[in-house]
Amino acid sequence: MIILKSEDEIKKIALASRIVAEALRLLEQMIAPGITTKDVEIYVEKIIKERNGVPAFKGYRGYPASLCASVNNEIVHGIPSKKKMLKEGDIIGIDIGVIYKGFIGDGARTYPVGRVSEETQRLLEVAETSLYQGIEKASASNRVSDISHAIQSYVEKNGYSVVRAFVGHGVGRSLHEDPQIPNYGVPNTGPRLRKGMVLAIEPMVNAGTSDVVVMKDGWTAVTADGMLSAHFEHTIVVTDDKPQILTRL
C-alpha cells in the first residue's frame, strides 16, 4: 500500500533528511586515505546524535552498523570495519538513514578517496547524473517506471549497467515502504505517481556486469566481476510541479 504523506509529515521527513544531507556534506572533508570505514561510521553517528537523530539502519533486520560503507567493487550494505582502511584512488559509497521524531530520511553518495583515475571519475559522474535523470521524471503526471527507465537509459547509453537486485523505495515512518522503484524498466508502467509520495530513489551503477554476489557476512553485496560500483540516493517528494529533493542542502 502506497502511503501519501500530509504536509506536516513531509516537514518531519524533511528534518530527518536534512540531517542526512548535513552528514553527507561533512564527509567531503573527512574521507581521505588512511582512515577506516569504522572511522567514518563513528564520525557520522556523532553527527546524527548531535542533531537528536537516531541511525535508522542500526539493528534494522539485524544490520549491525549505523551506516553502509561500500568500497570499490562493493555495491551496497558494506559493514564498517576497523580493518578496512581507505587508500588513494579508492571510492567509497556511504548510505545513511536517520530517524527524527518518528520519520526517516535516506540518502547515499559515493566519494573519491584522494585522486582517482579519469575512468573512475566518469563512473561517479554518470551514476550521480543518472539519479537526477530519474528524479526529473518524478512528477504527478508520470508512473514509477518512468523514473526507472530514465535511469537505465542514461546509464546504459554511457556504457555501464544498473544493478537489478536492489531497488529504491518509498520512505516515511518506515525505512522501506511501497512502491519499489527499480533502476530499470519499460516507461509508462507501474503505479501512478501522486502528490504526497515520498520516495528514496537510488541508482547503483556498475562499471561491468550488473550481476551481484552477497558475501559470507550476509550483507555486503559486490559486483560479480570485481569491477567498481557507485551508489547515489536522494529522498524526494512528488508534487504537482517539480519534485522536491529533501536530502540536498
Secondary structure, DSSP 8 states (H G I E B T S, - for coil): -B----HHHHHHHHHHHHHHHHHHHHHHHH--TT-BHHHHHHHHHHHHHHTT-EESSTTGGG--SSSEEEETTEEE-----TT-B--TT-EEEEEEEEEETTEEEEEEEEEE-SS--HHHHHHHHHHHHHHHHHHHT-STTSBHHHHHHHHHHHHHHTT-EE-SSS-EEE-SSSSSEEEEE-S---SS-SSB--TT-EEEE--EEESS---EEE-TTSS-EEETT---EEE-BEEEE--SSS-EESS--
